[in-house]
């Protein structure tokens, strides 16, 4: 008997150690998931900044294109009266054109960076969802395994004790139900007796009233 108890204690200790190892793995997995979430959040913030830069550059691009058109129009307007002023207008139109060309190249680079970052964010997001799915699946399987182990670890005596407890409980419930039925039956019989007496009294009153009217 003592040998069996020692074996049971050793098995329980090993199971507790295994459970501890599993809990450590689950904690590490959750830690990795939180780190992934931080990476995704930072990547999304950087992506939003890049998109904002692209929009700002495109607005500058449109403004410079319009500046070039405006300065060329002014140059034509004043050319006949003031050639020097017309040349200054052309100089500014040329400057706007040069800046427009530069910013066009910059926009192209920023948009390419934006596309790459979107792909990276999507890839990281999918990886995160995959990890979360596996973590939930493994946690569920582990919970099921622990429940099965807990049920299997109950010895025969515990099963018998539980069965005996449930049997005694059921016996008490049945006894209570029988007592309740008996009370209900007694109460119903008494009710029927009073109902019959009251009905006969009502019928007698009705008969007396009928006979009185007939005599009149």
C-alpha positions in Angstrom: 0.0 0.0 0.0 2.8 2.4 0.9 4.6 1.5 -2.4 1.4 2.4 -4.3 1.1 5.7 -2.5 4.8 6.6 -3.3 4.2 5.7 -7.0 1.1 7.9 -7.0 3.0 10.8 -5.4 5.8 10.5 -8.0 3.3 10.5 -10.8 1.6 13.5 -9.4 4.9 15.4 -9.0 5.8 14.6 -12.6 2.4 15.8 -13.8 2.8 19.0 -11.9 6.3 19.5 -13.4 4.9 18.9 -16.9 2.0 21.3 -16.2 4.6 23.9 -15.1 6.6 23.4 -18.3 3.4 23.8 -20.4 2.4 26.9 -18.5 5.9 28.4 -19.2 5.5 27.6 -22.9 2.1 29.2 -22.9 3.5 32.3 -21.2 6.4 32.5 -23.6 4.0 32.2 -26.5 1.8 35.0 -25.2 4.9 37.1 -24.8 5.8 36.5 -28.4 2.3 37.4 -29.5 2.4 40.7 -27.5 5.7 41.5 -29.2 4.3 40.7 -32.6 1.3 43.0 -31.8 3.7 45.8 -30.9 5.6 45.3 -34.2 2.4 45.4 -36.2 1.3 48.6 -34.4 4.6 50.4 -35.0 4.6 49.3 -38.7 1.0 50.6 -39.1 2.0 54.0 -37.5 5.0 54.3 -39.8 2.9 53.3 -42.8 0.4 56.1 -42.0 3.3 58.6 -41.8 4.5 57.5 -45.2 1.0 57.9 -46.7 0.8 61.3 -45.1 4.1 62.3 -46.7 2.9 61.1 -50.1 -0.2 63.2 -49.9 1.7 66.3 -48.8 4.2 65.8 -51.7 1.3 65.4 -54.2 -0.2 68.7 -53.0 3.2 70.4 -53.4 3.4 68.8 -56.9 0.1 70.2 -57.9 1.0 73.7 -56.5 4.3 73.8 -58.4 2.7 72.7 -61.6 0.2 75.5 -61.2 3.0 78.0 -60.3 4.8 77.1 -63.6 1.6 77.8 -65.6 1.0 81.1 -63.8 4.5 82.4 -64.2 4.5 81.6 -67.9 1.2 83.3 -68.3 2.5 86.4 -66.6 5.6 86.4 -68.7 3.5 86.5 -71.9 1.4 89.3 -70.4 4.2 91.7 -69.6 6.6 90.7 -72.4 5.6 93.6 -74.7 6.0 96.3 -72.0 8.7 95.0 -69.8 11.0 92.3 -71.1 13.1 92.2 -67.9 10.1 91.4 -65.8 9.0 88.8 -68.4 12.5 87.2 -68.0 12.1 87.1 -64.2 8.7 85.5 -64.6 10.3 82.8 -66.9 13.0 82.3 -64.3 10.4 81.6 -61.6 8.5 79.3 -64.0 11.7 77.4 -64.7 12.4 77.1 -60.9 8.9 75.7 -60.4 9.3 73.3 -63.2 12.6 72.0 -61.8 11.1 71.6 -58.3 8.1 69.9 -59.8 10.4 67.3 -61.5 12.3 66.7 -58.3 9.2 66.2 -56.3 7.7 63.9 -58.9 10.7 61.6 -58.5 10.3 61.8 -54.7 6.6 60.9 -54.9 7.4 57.9 -57.0 10.0 56.7 -54.4 7.6 57.3 -51.5 4.7 55.5 -53.2 7.0 52.5 -53.8 8.0 52.5 -50.2 4.3 52.7 -49.2 3.5 49.6 -51.3 6.4 47.7 -49.8 5.4 48.7 -46.3 1.8 47.6 -46.9 3.0 44.2 -48.0 5.2 43.9 -45.0 2.4 44.9 -42.6 0.0 42.4 -44.3 2.7 39.7 -44.0 3.3 40.4 -40.3 -0.4 40.6 -39.6 -1.0 37.2 -41.2 1.8 35.7 -39.2 0.3 37.2 -36.0 -3.1 35.7 -36.8 -1.5 32.3 -37.5 0.4 32.4 -34.2 -2.8 33.5 -32.3 -4.8 30.7 -33.9 -2.2 28.1 -33.0 -2.0 29.4 -29.4 -5.8 29.2 -29.0 -5.9 25.7 -30.4 -3.0 24.4 -28.2 -4.5 26.1 -25.1 -7.8 24.4 -25.8 -6.2 21.0 -26.4 -4.2 21.5 -23.2 -7.3 22.3 -21.2 -9.0 19.2 -22.5 -6.0 17.1 -21.7 -5.8 18.4 -18.2 -9.5 17.8 -17.6 -9.2 14.2 -18.9 -6.1 13.7 -16.7 -8.0 15.0 -13.6 -10.9 12.7 -14.3 -8.5 9.7 -14.9 -6.5 10.5 -11.7 -9.5 9.8 -9.5 -9.0 6.4 -7.9 -11.7 3.6 -7.6 -12.4 4.6 -4.0 -13.1 8.2 -5.0 -15.5 6.9 -7.7 -17.3 4.7 -5.3 -17.5 7.4 -2.7 -19.0 9.8 -5.3 -21.5 7.2 -6.5 -22.6 6.5 -2.9 -23.0 10.2 -2.3 -25.1 10.7 -5.4 -27.2 7.6 -4.5 -27.9 8.9 -1.0 -28.7 12.3 -2.4 -31.1 10.8 -4.9 -32.8 8.8 -2.1 -33.4 12.0 0.0 -34.8 13.7 -3.1 -37.2 10.8 -3.8 -38.3 10.7 -0.2 -39.0 14.5 -0.2 -41.0 14.1 -3.4 -43.1 11.3 -1.9 -43.8 13.4 1.2 -44.8 16.3 -1.0 -47.2 14.1 -3.1 -48.8 12.8 0.2 -49.4 16.3 1.4 -50.8 17.3 -1.9 -53.1 14.3 -2.0 -54.4 15.0 1.6 -54.9 18.6 0.8 -56.8 17.8 -2.4 -59.1 15.3 -0.6 -60.0 17.9 2.0 -60.6 20.5 -0.7 -62.9 18.1 -2.5 -65.0 17.5 0.6 -65.5 21.2 1.2 -66.3 21.8 -2.5 -69.0 19.1 -2.4 -70.6 20.6 0.7 -70.6 24.1 -0.7 -72.0 22.8 -4.0 -74.9 21.0 -2.2 -75.6 24.2 -0.2 -75.8 26.2 -3.4 -78.1 23.7 -5.0 -80.4 23.6 -2.0 -80.6 27.5 -2.0 -81.5 27.4 -5.7 -84.1 24.7 -5.1 -85.7 26.6 -2.3 -85.8 29.8 -4.4 -87.4 27.8 -7.2 -90.1 26.3 -5.0 -90.9 29.7 -3.5 -91.5 31.2 -6.9 -93.6 28.3 -8.0 -95.8 28.7 -4.9 -96.4 32.3 -5.7 
